[in-house]
Amino acid sequence: MDKLIYVAMSGAREAMRAQATTSHNLANISTTGFRALRNVLDSAPIPGAGLPTRVNTVRQPELWNSRQGQAQATGRDLDVAIQGEGWLVVQDAEGNDAYTRNGNLRVNPNGILETSLGQPVRGNGGPISLPPYEKLFIGGDGQISIVPQGQTAETLVQVDRLRLVNPPAKELVRSGDGLFNLRDGSTAAPDSSVRVASGQLESSNVNPAEALAEMIEMSRHYEMQVRAMNTADELDSASSRLIRMNG
């Protein structure tokens, strides 16, 4: 019966992991530009003597949903939403390029443009630094212009440009901090065709109804595997009683 227990245990383990992934998606329903993670489970036949009847549950490498979220108007100058495909380039904790759809930007006390999570936004020459300004404008091509502090609206100065890229989705992997990187560790080249809309934010692409249904489904899978383990335990106990009786 130990074989049956092991097979059921592997199924219960992966069902629990899938529930954790779905819970993570639900927790990020309101996270700007969030890309939902996908649960992909597969079967792995166990080789060995006897009939090929045992199959374990295995988890495929983590995948993510590339579907675009809805654009929501905010009217805030520092909010930008990628139009169609593309990514903002930010600096990760190690100082390397990383990619995000989170266009909820702010200026920190040092004048560095960063995301709402504190990741510096990169421009043509590195992190974008903004001098004190009266008004800020972000064009559709990512060009950042300001009216310097103390100047009139007629004085418009171009400061930098958001670095925008568009690598193929299949080449991107998601890191633990929610940012994306190229699978081979290289850096994506700027893409002038990527456009942004100022005064908008892209919502999370998590579908609450789908996520809740998936949570219920994974819960039922887990319960089924637990019942299988209980059945294996009962069969083992019955076999032990028969052995004692025959002894």
C-alpha positions, 0 to 999 in steps of 0.5 A: 500500500506504500506505493498507493500512498506515495502516488496520492501524496504527490497529488496532494502536494501539487494540489497544495502548491497550486492552491498557493499559486492561485491564492497569490493571484487573488492577493494581487487582483489590485496590483498594477500591471500584475501578470497572473501565474498559471498552474500547469500539472502533468503526469509522470509514469513511475518506471519499474517492475510490474504493470505500468499503473502508477503515475505521479503528479508533477509540476511544470515550470512556472508559467504566467498569463500574458493577457493584457489588463484593463486600462484605467484612467487616473489623470495623474501625470506620473501614471503610464500604461503600456499600450498593447505589448511592451515593457518598462525597464527598471533596475532590480535589487542587483542593479540589473535591467528588469521589466515590468508593466507597473506604470504607477510611478513616483519621484523619490526624495533624491529626484529619481523616478521609480515605481510604486515598489521603489524600483528605479525606472531606466531611461536612455542613460540609466535611472531617470533623475528629475530636477524640481519641476512645476509640471511634468508631461510624458509623451506617447513615445515615453519622452519626459518633459518638464516645466522647471520650477519657477518657470512658466508653461512656455518653458518646456524642457526635455529631460529623458525618455522611458526605456521601452522594450518588447521582447517575445513573451516566451523568452521572459521569466518571472522572478520572485520580486514580480519583475521579469527578465530574459531567460538567457540573462541578456538585455532587451534592446529599446523598441521605438514602436512601444507606446504609453498612455499618460494618466492611465494605469493597467490593472492586474490581468487576474480574473477573480471568477476564474481564480475562485473556480480554480481554488475550489477545483484544487481544493477538491483535488486535494480532498480526493488525494487525502481520501486515497491516502486514507483508503490506502491506510485502511487497506493496509490495516485490513491486510495486517489483520488477515495476516495475523488471523492466518498466523 
